């Protein structure tokens, strides 16, 4: 990565000597500026003639040139015959690959197709895989944290100087300092001996948080796991450590309940299947299979006959109602009422809808009652003799 500084001598007669050096380069991709990661050792010295221009190039030797955001402060010391001046220039840089900047990265990207990633430490040229932290940050951020998906700095491990052998070493797998005076803790022995738990350590600023991940599949394993937690076989090794076992404890209890319910459901289904097989075998030996099939068929037949009974009942009820109406109607109107009833019965039998207004349009009993009130008194006796009332 190259940084250019163009200097022009506006003096018309005298030469000027220019000294250019990089004071610091800082990364601003995190919450705090990091000025200890990038080092540029490139000092430039040259003489510029009157009305001439020189370009000073400062090179940052890194094979990982993309996804770097920050700035560099460059100091220019100018010595002219009449003047001496010191300038501080801040040059920002942003090498994040974007669509508009792809032509500039054409030779660097090649045939790879960049992908938009979540963080700057996921390589957009390699399907957002973790970047090589050592190469990108010059061994200043060697550990890739999977939780934040970023490269973080390594802690400084300082032991006792008077000891013959080092008592504190750096563990690159978990990015923590380990005390060799007690290399195995109770939790390490537990995880290695039982095989039902694994320990993963994550680092905080002043606290080592140990996450316990259980590897239990059966009820007995989960019960042993809960028993060991209850009797305190897993506990912090030092004061600056903390063990997180709440989630694993809840998941162990939940898995035990699920296993118990599944076993009970399996036993219940097994008992039901055995009882069904035994009952069918008894019916077969007693010769009741044929009767059982007949009963099932008769049940289906009954459903069909039951649906016909209401229709027959309706016919009988309509016939009785017609006889009662005819007997109560005067003689002069009986023939017309009978014809109307027969016509309605035919239309109902054809499943045609019939309304009260249609009946009223064919005959009006209200008018006939008013005209026949005078004749009803004289003809009641004759009607009673000829047509006795229906009981």
C-alpha positions in Angstrom: 0.0 0.0 0.0 1.5 3.3 -1.1 1.0 6.8 0.2 1.9 9.8 -2.0 2.9 13.3 -1.0 3.3 15.9 -3.7 5.6 18.9 -2.9 6.1 21.9 -5.2 8.8 24.5 -4.8 7.2 27.9 -5.5 10.6 29.7 -5.1 11.8 31.0 -8.5 15.5 31.2 -7.7 16.6 28.9 -4.8 16.5 25.2 -4.2 14.7 23.7 -1.2 15.6 20.5 0.7 12.6 18.4 1.8 12.6 15.7 4.4 9.5 13.5 4.6 8.8 10.9 7.3 5.8 9.0 8.6 5.2 9.7 12.3 2.4 7.1 12.8 -0.4 5.2 11.1 -3.5 4.4 13.0 -6.5 2.1 12.4 -9.9 3.5 13.1 -12.0 0.5 12.3 -12.8 -0.2 16.0 -14.2 1.9 18.9 -10.7 3.1 19.8 -7.8 4.1 17.6 -5.1 1.6 17.2 -1.7 3.3 16.5 0.5 0.4 17.5 -0.3 -2.1 14.8 1.1 -0.5 11.6 4.7 0.6 11.4 6.1 2.3 8.3 9.9 2.8 8.2 10.3 5.0 5.2 12.2 8.3 5.3 12.6 10.4 2.2 15.1 13.2 1.5 15.3 15.1 -1.7 16.1 18.6 -3.2 13.5 20.4 -5.2 14.6 23.0 -7.8 12.7 26.2 -8.3 9.3 25.8 -9.9 9.7 22.0 -9.7 7.6 19.3 -8.1 8.6 16.0 -6.4 6.5 13.1 -5.2 7.4 11.3 -2.1 6.2 7.7 -1.9 5.8 5.9 1.5 5.2 2.2 1.2 3.4 0.0 3.7 4.6 -3.6 2.9 1.6 -5.8 3.4 0.1 -8.6 1.2 -3.3 -8.0 2.7 -4.2 -4.6 1.3 -8.0 -4.5 1.5 -10.3 -3.7 4.4 -8.0 -1.4 6.1 -9.4 1.9 7.4 -7.4 4.6 9.2 -5.0 7.5 8.6 -1.3 8.2 8.5 0.4 11.4 9.9 3.4 12.5 7.7 5.9 15.2 8.8 7.5 17.4 6.2 10.6 19.4 7.1 11.4 22.1 4.6 14.8 23.8 4.4 15.0 26.8 2.0 17.7 29.5 2.1 15.3 32.1 3.5 12.8 29.9 5.3 12.5 26.8 7.4 9.2 25.1 8.1 7.8 22.0 9.6 4.4 20.7 8.4 2.2 17.8 9.7 -0.1 16.2 7.1 -2.8 13.7 7.9 -3.7 11.4 5.0 -6.7 9.1 5.4 -7.0 5.7 3.8 -10.0 3.4 3.2 -9.3 0.2 1.2 -12.7 -1.4 1.7 -13.8 -3.0 -1.5 -16.9 -1.4 -2.9 -18.7 -1.6 -6.3 -17.5 1.9 -7.2 -13.9 1.1 -6.3 -13.7 -2.2 -8.2 -11.9 -0.7 -11.2 -9.1 0.4 -8.8 -8.8 -3.1 -7.4 -9.0 -4.9 -10.7 -5.5 -6.2 -10.7 -5.6 -7.0 -6.9 -9.0 -8.8 -7.0 -8.5 -10.7 -10.2 -11.3 -13.1 -11.0 -12.7 -13.2 -7.5 -16.1 -11.7 -6.9 -16.3 -9.7 -3.7 -19.0 -10.4 -1.1 -20.4 -8.0 1.5 -19.4 -9.4 4.9 -20.4 -8.5 8.4 -17.0 -7.4 9.7 -13.8 -6.2 8.2 -12.0 -9.3 9.4 -14.0 -11.6 7.2 -12.4 -11.9 3.8 -14.8 -10.7 1.1 -12.6 -12.4 -1.6 -13.0 -15.8 0.1 -16.7 -16.2 0.9 -16.4 -14.2 4.1 -14.0 -16.7 5.7 -11.9 -15.6 8.7 -8.9 -13.6 7.5 -5.3 -14.3 8.4 -4.9 -12.1 11.4 -1.1 -12.4 11.6 -0.6 -11.2 8.0 -3.2 -8.5 8.1 -2.2 -6.9 11.4 1.6 -7.7 11.5 1.2 -10.2 14.4 -0.4 -7.5 16.6 -3.8 -9.0 16.5 -3.2 -12.7 16.2 -6.4 -14.2 17.6 -9.6 -14.4 15.7 -12.6 -14.3 18.1 -15.6 -16.2 16.8 -18.0 -14.3 19.0 -17.3 -10.9 17.5 -15.8 -12.1 14.2 -12.8 -9.8 14.6 -9.1 -10.1 15.2 -8.1 -9.1 18.7 -4.9 -8.5 20.5 -3.1 -11.1 22.5 -2.6 -10.5 26.3 0.9 -9.9 27.7 1.8 -13.0 29.8 4.4 -12.1 32.5 5.6 -14.7 34.9 8.0 -14.9 37.8 11.5 -14.0 36.8 13.2 -16.0 39.6 11.8 -19.3 38.5 14.0 -21.6 36.4 11.2 -22.5 34.0 8.4 -20.2 32.9 5.3 -20.5 35.0 3.0 -18.6 32.7 2.6 -19.2 29.0 0.3 -18.0 26.2 -2.3 -20.4 24.9 -3.1 -19.4 21.3 -6.2 -21.6 21.1 -8.1 -19.6 23.7 -6.0 -16.4 23.7 -5.3 -16.4 27.5 -2.3 -16.8 29.8 -2.1 -20.1 31.6 -0.5 -20.8 34.9 1.8 -23.8 34.6 2.1 -24.2 38.3 -1.4 -25.9 38.3 -1.8 -27.1 34.7 -4.9 -29.2 35.3 -7.9 -27.9 37.2 -10.8 -29.9 38.5 -13.0 -28.9 35.6 -10.3 -30.1 33.1 -10.1 -33.4 34.9 -13.9 -33.7 34.9 -14.2 -32.9 31.2 -11.5 -35.4 30.3 -12.7 -38.2 32.6 -16.4 -38.1 32.1 -16.7 -37.0 28.5 -20.1 -35.5 29.1 -18.8 -31.9 29.3 -16.4 -29.6 27.4 -14.9 -26.4 28.6 -14.6 -23.3 26.4 -12.9 -20.2 27.8 -13.6 -16.7 26.5 -11.7 -13.6 27.6 -13.1 -10.4 28.9 -11.1 -7.4 30.0 -10.7 -8.4 33.6 -12.5 -11.7 33.7 -12.1 -15.2 32.2 -15.6 -16.6 31.5 -15.7 -20.4 31.2 -18.7 -21.7 29.2 -19.5 -25.3 30.0 -21.1 -27.2 27.1 -22.6 -30.6 27.9 -22.4 -33.5 25.6 -25.3 -35.6 27.1 -27.8 -37.7 25.1 -29.4 -40.1 27.7 -31.3 -39.5 30.9 -28.5 -41.1 33.0 -25.9 -38.8 31.5 -28.0 -35.7 32.2 -28.7 -36.9 35.7 -24.9 -37.4 36.3 -24.2 -34.0 34.9 -26.8 -32.3 37.2 -25.4 -34.3 40.1 -21.9 -33.1 39.5 -23.1 -29.5 39.2 -25.0 -29.8 42.5 -22.0 -31.3 44.4 -19.7 -28.6 43.0 -17.3 -30.6 40.9 -17.2 -27.7 38.5 -16.1 -24.4 40.1 -13.9 -21.5 39.2 -10.2 -22.1 39.5 -9.3 -18.6 40.5 -11.0 -15.4 41.5 -11.0 -13.9 38.1 -12.9 -16.8 36.5 -16.6 -17.4 36.1 -18.4 -20.5 35.0 -21.6 -20.2 33.1 -23.8 -23.4 33.6 -27.3 -22.0 33.8 -28.2 -22.6 30.2 -26.8 -26.1 30.2 -28.6 -26.9 33.4 -31.9 -25.8 32.0 -31.3 -27.7 28.7 -30.4 -30.9 30.7 -33.7 -30.7 32.7 -35.6 -30.1 29.5 -34.0 -33.0 27.7 -34.7 -35.3 30.7 -38.4 -34.4 30.5 -38.5 -34.9 26.8 -36.9 -38.3 27.2 -39.4 -39.4 29.9 -42.4 -38.2 27.8 -41.1 -40.1 24.7 -40.5 -43.3 26.7 -44.0 -43.1 28.3 -45.5 -42.5 24.8 -43.6 -45.5 23.4 -44.8 -47.7 26.3 -48.4 -46.6 25.9 -48.4 -47.3 22.2 -46.8 -50.7 22.8 -49.5 -51.6 25.3 -52.3 -50.5 23.0 -50.9 -52.5 20.1 -50.6 -55.7 22.3 -54.1 -55.3 23.6 -55.5 -54.8 20.1 -53.7 -57.9 18.8 -54.9 -60.0 21.7 -58.5 -58.9 21.3 -58.5 -59.6 17.6 -57.0 -63.0 18.2 -59.8 -63.8 20.7 -62.5 -62.7 18.3 -60.9 -64.8 15.6 -60.8 -67.9 17.8 -64.4 -67.5 19.0 -65.6 -67.0 15.4 -67.0 -63.5 16.0 -65.1 -61.8 13.2 -68.0 -62.4 10.8 -70.5 -61.0 13.3 -68.3 -58.0 13.8 -68.2 -57.3 10.1 -72.0 -57.6 9.9 -72.4 -55.2 12.8 -70.2 -52.7 11.0 -72.2 -53.0 7.8 -75.5 -52.7 9.6 -74.3 -49.5 11.2 -73.7 -48.0 7.8 -77.1 -49.3 6.6 -78.9 -47.7 9.5 -77.5 -44.4 8.7 -79.2 -44.6 5.3 -82.6 -45.8 6.6 -82.7 -43.2 9.3 -82.4 -40.5 6.7 -85.5 -41.9 4.9 -87.8 -42.1 7.9 -88.4 -38.4 8.3 -89.7 -38.3 4.7 -92.3 -41.1 5.3 -93.3 -39.3 8.5 -93.8 -36.1 6.6 -96.0 -37.9 4.1 -98.2 -39.4 6.8 -98.4 -36.1 8.6 -99.3 -34.2 5.5 -102.0 -36.8 4.6 -103.6 -36.5 8.1 -103.4 -32.7 8.0 -105.1 -32.7 4.6 -108.0 -34.9 5.9 -108.5 -32.7 8.9 -108.5 -29.5 6.8 -110.9 -31.0 4.3 -113.3 -32.1 7.0 -113.4 -28.7 8.5 -113.8 -26.8 5.2 -117.4 -26.3 3.9 -118.7 -28.6 1.2 -118.5 -26.0 -1.6 -114.8 -25.5 -1.0 -113.6 -29.0 -0.4 -113.0 -29.9 -4.0 -110.9 -26.8 -4.6 -109.0 -27.3 -1.4 -108.3 -31.0 -2.2 -107.0 -30.0 -5.7 -104.8 -27.3 -4.1 -103.4 -29.8 -1.6 -102.7 -32.3 -4.3 -100.9 -29.7 -6.4 -98.8 -28.5 -3.5 -97.9 -32.1 -2.6 -96.8 -32.8 -6.2 -94.7 -29.6 -6.2 -93.1 -30.4 -2.9 -92.4 -33.9 -4.1 -90.6 -32.5 -7.0 -88.5 -30.5 -4.6 -89.9 -27.1 -5.8 -89.9 -24.3 -3.3 -93.4 -23.2 -2.3 -94.2 -20.0 -0.4 -97.2 -18.8 1.6 -97.9 -16.1 -1.0 -98.3 -18.7 -3.7 -101.0 -20.5 -1.6 -102.7 -17.2 -0.9 -102.8 -16.3 -4.6 -104.6 -19.6 -5.5 -107.3 -19.2 -2.9 -108.3 -16.7 -0.3 -109.9 -18.3 2.7 -110.5 -14.9 4.4 -113.1 -13.8 1.8 -114.7 -17.2 1.7 -115.1 -17.2 5.4 -117.0 -13.9 5.4 -119.4 -15.1 2.7 -119.9 -18.5 4.1 -120.6 -17.5 7.8 -124.3 -17.4 7.0 -124.3 -20.8 5.5 -122.1 -22.4 8.1 -124.9 -22.4 10.8 -127.3 -24.3 8.5 -124.9 -26.7 7.1 -123.0 -27.6 10.3 -125.6 -30.2 11.2 -125.6 -31.8 7.8 -121.8 -31.8 7.8 -121.7 -33.4 11.2 -124.0 -36.2 10.0 -122.3 -36.9 6.7 -118.7 -36.4 7.9 -118.1 -37.1 11.5 -115.1 -35.4 13.0 -111.8 -37.2 13.0 -110.3 -38.1 16.4 
